Amino acid sequence: MARAKNAPVKHRTLWLSDMHLGSPGCKAGRVVTFLRQNDCDELYLVGDIFDGWKLKNRFYWTPDHTRVIKAVLAKARRGTKVYYLTGNHDAFMRQFVGNKLKLGGVRLMHEVVHVTADGRKLLVTHGDRFDAVVRNLPGLAFAGDFAYEMLLKLSDRLGRLQERFDIAPGFSLSAFLKTGVKGLVQYLSGFDDAIYYECRRRGFNGVICGHTHHAEVRQVRNGIVSYNCGDWVESCSALAEDAHGRIRVVHALPDRPALAPLEPRAAALQPPRKLRADAAANEVQSAA
């Protein structure tokens, strides 16, 4: 049966992160449109939804920022399970997690385990816990955030020149540099290793996070998958799960097609090898 015209696209699950409400760079209007055009059974807000760093220094808020909050609360009222995972930019929310605070039906948590339609267990967390710079060098993290803001402004100016002279349309200097720097930092700080060993230790098939502002679906190793939501400052992207458990990146920008879904490999549908071996040993001992 064809979907009714203008009816929302239905997903099993949606993950959005790094909206940075309260900052000039937030594309709040696109968030509102995306939430209206897409529906889901479960909605995860994967950290940095508010930008406490910016709000602390200079209050910035527009009607679209308020509409984002109203759109999320409206989904919760209509029966969508909504989870808010705290991040490093909205770390002020973490003090309320221990009190099991619910905000209009929105569950506030540090992390949560999501079970996909095909039975995989995925850890959902913002991702700053895997970032050695944020954990050990907070001053450098603040400096990096300031540099990124300057890059955004430079990129906007470059974009206007690109439009005027029709040069390299769609190219974002800030996105290009941030992706390269983040990739280098992830490699040097052992970001992937931290994800891998956390999944091995706790028996997860992968991690869904935000933080890096770089939307992707990729294999880490040995069947463990890293999913990233992207952001709503530049890429305007999210993750979506269908009824079969396949997860893909979806974009709100018309000139950026959604990435092809990652077909989970058979190895990814099983617990990590060490955990399978431990379980087999336990079964043998139980039989004895």
C-alpha positions as a Python dict, from the first residue, in 0.01 Angstrom:
ca = {
    (1, 'M'): (0, 0, 0),
    (2, 'A'): (146, 334, -105),
    (3, 'R'): (226, 590, 162),
    (4, 'A'): (-20, 879, 172),
    (5, 'K'): (110, 1204, 31),
    (6, 'N'): (284, 1415, 298),
    (7, 'A'): (249, 1135, 554),
    (8, 'P'): (560, 1089, 775),
    (9, 'V'): (809, 818, 680),
    (10, 'K'): (783, 540, 938),
    (11, 'H'): (1098, 397, 1099),
    (12, 'R'): (1144, 147, 1379),
    (13, 'T'): (1405, 371, 1544),
    (14, 'L'): (1567, 711, 1490),
    (15, 'W'): (1886, 849, 1646),
    (16, 'L'): (1973, 1220, 1637),
    (17, 'S'): (2265, 1388, 1809),
    (18, 'D'): (2461, 1713, 1829),
    (19, 'M'): (2181, 1960, 1761),
    (20, 'H'): (2358, 2222, 1976),
    (21, 'L'): (2041, 2412, 2060),
    (22, 'G'): (2144, 2749, 2197),
    (23, 'S'): (2423, 2802, 1946),
    (24, 'P'): (2405, 3012, 1627),
    (25, 'G'): (2522, 2714, 1419),
    (26, 'C'): (2222, 2495, 1505),
    (27, 'K'): (1998, 2419, 1204),
    (28, 'A'): (1689, 2404, 1428),
    (29, 'G'): (1446, 2464, 1143),
    (30, 'R'): (1576, 2156, 962),
    (31, 'V'): (1543, 1951, 1281),
    (32, 'V'): (1177, 2052, 1314),
    (33, 'T'): (1107, 1965, 949),
    (34, 'F'): (1284, 1631, 984),
    (35, 'L'): (1088, 1536, 1296),
    (36, 'R'): (762, 1623, 1122),
    (37, 'Q'): (852, 1422, 812),
    (38, 'N'): (974, 1113, 1000),
    (39, 'D'): (806, 901, 1266),
    (40, 'C'): (936, 614, 1479),
    (41, 'D'): (860, 379, 1767),
    (42, 'E'): (1176, 483, 1953),
    (43, 'L'): (1365, 812, 1934),
    (44, 'Y'): (1713, 852, 2081),
    (45, 'L'): (1861, 1199, 2135),
    (46, 'V'): (2228, 1105, 2157),
    (47, 'G'): (2381, 1396, 2345),
    (48, 'D'): (2480, 1759, 2286),
    (49, 'I'): (2118, 1843, 2218),
    (50, 'F'): (2171, 2166, 2412),
    (51, 'D'): (2498, 2354, 2387),
    (52, 'G'): (2567, 2448, 2748),
    (53, 'W'): (2912, 2578, 2656),
    (54, 'K'): (2762, 2847, 2431),
    (55, 'L'): (2463, 2924, 2652),
    (56, 'K'): (2691, 2979, 2950),
    (57, 'N'): (2888, 3250, 2768),
    (58, 'R'): (2613, 3411, 2560),
    (59, 'F'): (2244, 3326, 2558),
    (60, 'Y'): (2119, 3255, 2208),
    (61, 'W'): (1771, 3118, 2138),
    (62, 'T'): (1526, 3143, 1849),
    (63, 'P'): (1162, 3034, 1800),
    (64, 'D'): (1287, 2735, 1595),
    (65, 'H'): (1489, 2615, 1895),
    (66, 'T'): (1167, 2613, 2099),
    (67, 'R'): (987, 2430, 1817),
    (68, 'V'): (1244, 2150, 1833),
    (69, 'I'): (1158, 2088, 2198),
    (70, 'K'): (786, 2099, 2123),
    (71, 'A'): (826, 1855, 1833),
    (72, 'V'): (1012, 1605, 2054),
    (73, 'L'): (756, 1633, 2335),
    (74, 'A'): (474, 1590, 2082),
    (75, 'K'): (623, 1258, 1969),
    (76, 'A'): (648, 1144, 2332),
    (77, 'R'): (281, 1231, 2389),
    (78, 'R'): (182, 1029, 2082),
    (79, 'G'): (350, 718, 2220),
    (80, 'T'): (706, 731, 2088),
    (81, 'K'): (961, 618, 2347),
    (82, 'V'): (1208, 907, 2372),
    (83, 'Y'): (1551, 875, 2536),
    (84, 'Y'): (1784, 1166, 2605),
    (85, 'L'): (2150, 1061, 2641),
    (86, 'T'): (2371, 1328, 2798),
    (87, 'G'): (2681, 1458, 2617),
    (88, 'N'): (2979, 1677, 2699),
    (89, 'H'): (2817, 2001, 2577),
    (90, 'D'): (2503, 1932, 2783),
    (91, 'A'): (2686, 1775, 3078),
    (92, 'F'): (2481, 1997, 3312),
    (93, 'M'): (2196, 1748, 3250),
    (94, 'R'): (2397, 1464, 3404),
    (95, 'Q'): (2320, 1576, 3759),
    (96, 'F'): (1954, 1486, 3700),
    (97, 'V'): (2012, 1132, 3571),
    (98, 'G'): (2052, 981, 3919),
    (99, 'N'): (1709, 1119, 4012),
    (100, 'K'): (1554, 932, 3717),
    (101, 'L'): (1403, 1258, 3599),
    (102, 'K'): (1145, 1244, 3319),
    (103, 'L'): (1087, 1556, 3113),
    (104, 'G'): (744, 1528, 2957),
    (105, 'G'): (788, 1155, 2905),
    (106, 'V'): (1150, 1187, 2788),
    (107, 'R'): (1381, 946, 2972),
    (108, 'L'): (1709, 1107, 3077),
    (109, 'M'): (2007, 866, 3083),
    (110, 'H'): (2385, 843, 3045),
    (111, 'E'): (2359, 537, 2819),
    (112, 'V'): (2108, 276, 2711),
    (113, 'V'): (2118, -62, 2535),
    (114, 'H'): (1916, -86, 2215),
    (115, 'V'): (1813, -426, 2076),
    (116, 'T'): (1764, -416, 1699),
    (117, 'A'): (1489, -596, 1513),
    (118, 'D'): (1738, -869, 1417),
    (119, 'G'): (1849, -923, 1777),
    (120, 'R'): (2175, -728, 1800),
    (121, 'K'): (2261, -542, 2120),
    (122, 'L'): (2400, -191, 2063),
    (123, 'L'): (2529, 49, 2327),
    (124, 'V'): (2386, 399, 2276),
    (125, 'T'): (2596, 675, 2432),
    (126, 'H'): (2712, 1020, 2322),
    (127, 'G'): (3072, 910, 2266),
    (128, 'D'): (3275, 1165, 2462),
    (129, 'R'): (3369, 885, 2705),
    (130, 'F'): (3578, 733, 2422),
    (131, 'D'): (3748, 1067, 2343),
    (132, 'A'): (4082, 1094, 2524),
    (133, 'V'): (4102, 1469, 2455),
    (134, 'V'): (3769, 1543, 2626),
    (135, 'R'): (3851, 1312, 2918),
    (136, 'N'): (4210, 1418, 2982),
    (137, 'L'): (4257, 1760, 2818),
    (138, 'P'): (3931, 1957, 2863),
    (139, 'G'): (4110, 2286, 2796),
    (140, 'L'): (4217, 2161, 2455),
    (141, 'A'): (3861, 2046, 2388),
    (142, 'F'): (3730, 2400, 2460),
    (143, 'A'): (3997, 2545, 2231),
    (144, 'G'): (3900, 2300, 1959),
    (145, 'D'): (3535, 2400, 1991),
    (146, 'F'): (3630, 2768, 1951),
    (147, 'A'): (3841, 2686, 1646),
    (148, 'Y'): (3552, 2489, 1496),
    (149, 'E'): (3319, 2787, 1543),
    (150, 'M'): (3567, 3009, 1360),
    (151, 'L'): (3590, 2751, 1082),
    (152, 'L'): (3211, 2750, 1049),
    (153, 'K'): (3211, 3125, 995),
    (154, 'L'): (3493, 3098, 741),
    (155, 'S'): (3314, 2811, 569),
    (156, 'D'): (2994, 3019, 542),
    (157, 'R'): (3185, 3299, 373),
    (158, 'L'): (3354, 3052, 140),
    (159, 'G'): (3015, 2901, 61),
    (160, 'R'): (2879, 3239, -47),
    (161, 'L'): (3178, 3283, -277),
    (162, 'Q'): (3125, 2932, -416),
    (163, 'E'): (2763, 3013, -494),
    (164, 'R'): (2857, 3344, -653),
    (165, 'F'): (3120, 3195, -882),
    (166, 'D'): (2978, 2840, -901),
    (167, 'I'): (3300, 2683, -764),
    (168, 'A'): (3300, 2342, -590),
    (169, 'P'): (2930, 2350, -491),
    (170, 'G'): (2848, 2163, -170),
    (171, 'F'): (3206, 2168, -40),
    (172, 'S'): (3236, 2264, 329),
    (173, 'L'): (3580, 2372, 449),
    (174, 'S'): (3490, 2329, 817),
    (175, 'A'): (3342, 1984, 760),
    (176, 'F'): (3646, 1877, 558),
    (177, 'L'): (3897, 1996, 818),
    (178, 'K'): (3696, 1874, 1118),
    (179, 'T'): (3654, 1527, 965),
    (180, 'G'): (4027, 1504, 899),
    (181, 'V'): (4126, 1628, 1245),
    (182, 'K'): (3870, 1410, 1420),
    (183, 'G'): (3988, 1107, 1227),
    (184, 'L'): (4346, 1173, 1331),
    (185, 'V'): (4247, 1231, 1695),
    (186, 'Q'): (4038, 911, 1698),
    (187, 'Y'): (4334, 715, 1566),
    (188, 'L'): (4590, 863, 1806),
    (189, 'S'): (4364, 849, 2113),
    (190, 'G'): (4252, 491, 2052),
    (191, 'F'): (3885, 585, 2001),
    (192, 'D'): (3814, 268, 1803),
    (193, 'D'): (4005, 52, 2051),
    (194, 'A'): (3798, 195, 2336),
    (195, 'I'): (3476, 111, 2149),
    (196, 'Y'): (3598, -236, 2060),
    (197, 'Y'): (3705, -338, 2409),
    (198, 'E'): (3393, -190, 2569),
    (199, 'C'): (3178, -401, 2333),
    (200, 'R'): (3389, -711, 2394),
    (201, 'R'): (3372, -663, 2770),
    (202, 'R'): (2997, -610, 2784),
    (203, 'G'): (2884, -837, 2504),
    (204, 'F'): (2759, -572, 2261),
    (205, 'N'): (2758, -594, 1883),
    (206, 'G'): (2837, -229, 1836),
    (207, 'V'): (2802, 131, 1951),
    (208, 'I'): (2574, 412, 1838),
    (209, 'C'): (2711, 756, 1923),
    (210, 'G'): (2744, 1115, 1810),
    (211, 'H'): (3014, 1356, 1929),
    (212, 'T'): (3239, 1355, 1620),
    (213, 'H'): (2979, 1524, 1393),
    (214, 'H'): (3069, 1272, 1123),
    (215, 'A'): (2782, 1046, 1016),
    (216, 'E'): (2894, 695, 929),
    (217, 'V'): (2832, 322, 955),
    (218, 'R'): (3150, 115, 962),
    (219, 'Q'): (3297, -207, 1088),
    (220, 'V'): (3553, -162, 1367),
    (221, 'R'): (3672, -522, 1367),
    (222, 'N'): (3556, -878, 1440),
    (223, 'G'): (3196, -793, 1357),
    (224, 'I'): (3168, -496, 1595),
    (225, 'V'): (3008, -196, 1423),
    (226, 'S'): (3039, 175, 1495),
    (227, 'Y'): (2741, 392, 1403),
    (228, 'N'): (2751, 772, 1420),
    (229, 'C'): (2450, 1003, 1392),
    (230, 'G'): (2633, 1304, 1249),
    (231, 'D'): (2507, 1646, 1358),
    (232, 'W'): (2259, 1929, 1296),
    (233, 'V'): (2518, 2201, 1252),
    (234, 'E'): (2647, 2096, 910),
    (235, 'S'): (2553, 1748, 788),
    (236, 'C'): (2191, 1754, 916),
    (237, 'S'): (2192, 1377, 944),
    (238, 'A'): (2049, 1100, 1160),
    (239, 'L'): (2049, 722, 1186),
    (240, 'A'): (1738, 521, 1102),
    (241, 'E'): (1655, 155, 1168),
    (242, 'D'): (1399, -26, 954),
    (243, 'A'): (1171, -315, 1050),
    (244, 'H'): (1445, -568, 961),
    (245, 'G'): (1711, -414, 1188),
    (246, 'R'): (1911, -249, 911),
    (247, 'I'): (2056, 88, 1012),
    (248, 'R'): (2152, 361, 767),
    (249, 'V'): (2240, 729, 763),
    (250, 'V'): (1961, 961, 647),
    (251, 'H'): (2008, 1326, 554),
    (252, 'A'): (1773, 1621, 580),
    (253, 'L'): (1969, 1814, 317),
    (254, 'P'): (1818, 1762, -31),
    (255, 'D'): (2157, 1752, -206),
    (256, 'R'): (2294, 1471, 12),
    (257, 'P'): (2144, 1127, -59),
    (258, 'A'): (2117, 876, 224),
    (259, 'L'): (2398, 626, 250),
    (260, 'A'): (2323, 267, 154),
    (261, 'P'): (2227, 52, 453),
    (262, 'L'): (2496, -167, 600),
    (263, 'E'): (2393, -529, 564),
    (264, 'P'): (2492, -690, 896),
    (265, 'R'): (2737, -972, 842),
    (266, 'A'): (2668, -1306, 1003),
    (267, 'A'): (2955, -1245, 1246),
    (268, 'A'): (2795, -921, 1357),
    (269, 'L'): (2478, -1102, 1457),
    (270, 'Q'): (2668, -1312, 1711),
    (271, 'P'): (2828, -1210, 2041),
    (272, 'P'): (3205, -1147, 2027),
    (273, 'R'): (3418, -1462, 1997),
    (274, 'K'): (3554, -1461, 2353),
    (275, 'L'): (3204, -1432, 2498),
    (276, 'R'): (3084, -1720, 2280),
    (277, 'A'): (3377, -1930, 2401),
    (278, 'D'): (3302, -1845, 2764),
    (279, 'A'): (2938, -1936, 2716),
    (280, 'A'): (3033, -2269, 2558),
    (281, 'A'): (3266, -2347, 2850),
    (282, 'N'): (2987, -2268, 3095),
    (283, 'E'): (2754, -2504, 2910),
    (284, 'V'): (3011, -2784, 2932),
    (285, 'Q'): (3056, -2727, 3306),
    (286, 'S'): (2681, -2721, 3357),
    (287, 'A'): (2643, -3051, 3168),
    (288, 'A'): (2915, -3210, 3383),
}
